[in-house]
Amino acid sequence: QVQLGESGGGLVQAGGSLRLSCALSGRTFSDYAMGWFRQAPGKEREFVAAIGRTGIVRNYADSVKGRFTISRDNAKNTVYLQMNSLNSEDTAVYYCAAGSPIAAGSFRPSAYGYWGQGTQVTVSS
């Protein structure tokens, strides 16, 4: 059974940075594409970034391109989301997700079978 646990959320001022981490346990981490999604109050869950099994394939939502970087360390079973130049529109609960290798090419939450519990990111203006 795959288990995912996020960390690194918190309160940050606009223009600041945060790094989220998500550790996978229970299965072989390198078998999975990994994604980050976020959900703001009253809004649907939206795609943020995804990374393929080896880290070569990376996709980003237009809203975060150039500001966020997804990476992974297969030796540590961990995926990261480095978030820079944060603004109030980035305030949301951030979720990591694990899926089959083809999930790295999808923006849809349904492409991922496993989800973490989420971590809150709040950007104050």
Secondary structure as the mmCIF struct_conf table of DSSP 4:
data_model
#
loop_
_struct_conf.conf_type_id
_struct_conf.id
_struct_conf.beg_label_comp_id
_struct_conf.beg_label_asym_id
_struct_conf.beg_label_seq_id
_struct_conf.end_label_comp_id
_struct_conf.end_label_asym_id
_struct_conf.end_label_seq_id
STRN STRN1 GLN A 3 SER A 7
STRN STRN2 GLY A 10 GLN A 13
TURN_TY1_P TURN_TY1_P1 ALA A 14 GLY A 15
STRN STRN3 LEU A 18 SER A 25
BEND BEND1 GLY A 26 ARG A 27
HELX_RH_3T_P HELX_RH_3T_P1 PHE A 29 ASP A 31
BEND BEND2 TYR A 32 TYR A 32
STRN STRN4 ALA A 33 GLN A 39
TURN_TY1_P TURN_TY1_P2 PRO A 41 GLY A 42
BEND BEND3 LYS A 43 LYS A 43
STRN STRN5 GLU A 46 ILE A 51
TURN_TY1_P TURN_TY1_P3 ARG A 53 THR A 54
BEND BEND4 GLY A 55 GLY A 55
STRN STRN6 ARG A 58 TYR A 60
TURN_TY1_P TURN_TY1_P4 ASP A 62 ARG A 67
STRN STRN7 PHE A 68 ASP A 73
TURN_TY1_P TURN_TY1_P5 ASN A 74 ASN A 77
STRN STRN8 THR A 78 MET A 83
BEND BEND5 SER A 85 SER A 85
HELX_RH_3T_P HELX_RH_3T_P2 SER A 88 ASP A 90
STRN STRN9 ALA A 92 GLY A 99
HELX_RH_3T_P HELX_RH_3T_P3 PRO A 101 GLY A 105
HELX_RH_3T_P HELX_RH_3T_P4 PRO A 109 ALA A 111
STRN STRN10 TYR A 112 TRP A 115
STRN STRN11 THR A 119 SER A 124
#
